């Protein structure tokens, strides 16, 4: 069975999660002051911070979403990996050292370092909350997906479990526990994904893994899964599907290639015939059904662009612009994510900020190379669930043994914990430090600042749980693209121009952040993808020519900042700077 629970798996999973929560309580004594709660006193070692960068950045979108996209669509899923990694070049060469010099607790501190403007604090705090909430959605969706096969509990229960665990982590010890959770998670994720990749290569390609019967799976409007038209009493009753139809001719009548090296694996896959699963929506009186049917394809086609991003192969201009816009958002968004930027405040100086960025890039780059083999391994494992792309990596691990499945699922769950705790830290800082203390100017003692941040963290945790349940049927990589678009449009123009254009004014920053945030958010809400996947309306009813806004809204942010800054008084001391 595909989703059969195991007591050993549950025990391993529980040990992981309880250890992480226990560590947070142990470290709670170091977070009594505002400096300790929000920035870990700036005492985190640069190497630990670098791995924590990886732990923070390698979210459910990176692990569950990208592996699922590669497993379903081939090479195009790997383009997300390239986009996510390329953004760190901007962080290293443009952002790392200046952001450490300018900031204290939050991203708003950096943008407001010259002006001491309540308007900047307000605009950036709202932007931080919007980006954090949009980034929280895919993490919570991924958490819920993990709980279904592991514990046999409903998706909503998984979302609530991760919400409660993360809230405990943030409330008990703030940035100190968040950093160590992310360090542990990042280390384990890269190590065990490396182990899983070695096992994939050692197994090679095998013909006819899983059930060879051509099961057509349909998800009814009420969520019931039907196989060949027959409803399944439980999700546990679903069988794995066979995905290798034939090996290359050079292997003769063999049903297995045996162990392969990395390049040999890709070469053998390229010359194989593979069964993939194509979704098709059908609408009737009962509602919209999604049917997944097996389709045999050449491996060479799956290793070429165009399987998911149609703009790479079609002549449709809108599709091309949509792809370019997404890649631009991924490239620019990394250096604009508030939960990434606040990690620079946890090290002692600018040199440490630069070195931690280099360590983070190395760990993240190694992981993204592994995602290609994880995704292809899932595609050919015979353990794929066509109705849930987010479960490709854990089910791949289960195709080897239950223990590895439990470990990978537990690491995936701590992946969610690490990223969500970083996001909630960024959001709670925006509420307590930026909005309450600096915009509303409510006087608070050091202890009250910490308490306000903890209350905000609880509120954000509740919002995250609700959204995770609402968006349960989305691929997490698709969802995270929204957060990158908003972050790049709202935050990057203001940050880059503040660092490199002395004529930047506070009015220009406020206008750029506000316009970039509202324009990108409005574009997303009116896009064809949102019309189809959120509102259930025809794609043609959308008002936007393509779905990803970054190609328009990122330049718009720069343009608005320049125009408004030129129309407002020059800031004092601009020439000297």
Secondary structure as UniProt FT lines:
FT   TURN            2..3
FT   HELIX           7..27
FT   HELIX           28..30
FT   HELIX           34..39
FT   HELIX           40..42
FT   HELIX           46..57
FT   HELIX           61..65
FT   HELIX           66..73
FT   HELIX           75..90
FT   HELIX           91..95
FT   HELIX           96..102
FT   HELIX           107..111
FT   TURN            112..115
FT   HELIX           118..151
FT   HELIX           155..203
FT   TURN            207..208
FT   STRAND          217..219
FT   TURN            221..222
FT   STRAND          225..227
FT   TURN            228..229
FT   STRAND          230..231
FT   HELIX           235..237
FT   STRAND          244..246
FT   HELIX           249..251
FT   TURN            252..253
FT   HELIX           262..270
FT   STRAND          273..284
FT   TURN            285..286
FT   STRAND          287..298
FT   HELIX           299..302
FT   TURN            305..306
FT   HELIX           310..312
FT   HELIX           317..333
FT   HELIX           334..336
FT   HELIX           338..341
FT   HELIX           342..346
FT   HELIX           350..379
FT   TURN            386..387
FT   HELIX           389..391
FT   HELIX           392..398
FT   TURN            399..400
FT   HELIX           402..429
FT   HELIX           430..439
FT   HELIX           446..470
FT   TURN            471..473
FT   HELIX           476..487
FT   HELIX           488..492
FT   HELIX           493..500
FT   TURN            502..503
FT   HELIX           506..525
FT   HELIX           528..533
FT   HELIX           539..541
FT   HELIX           550..567
FT   TURN            572..576
//
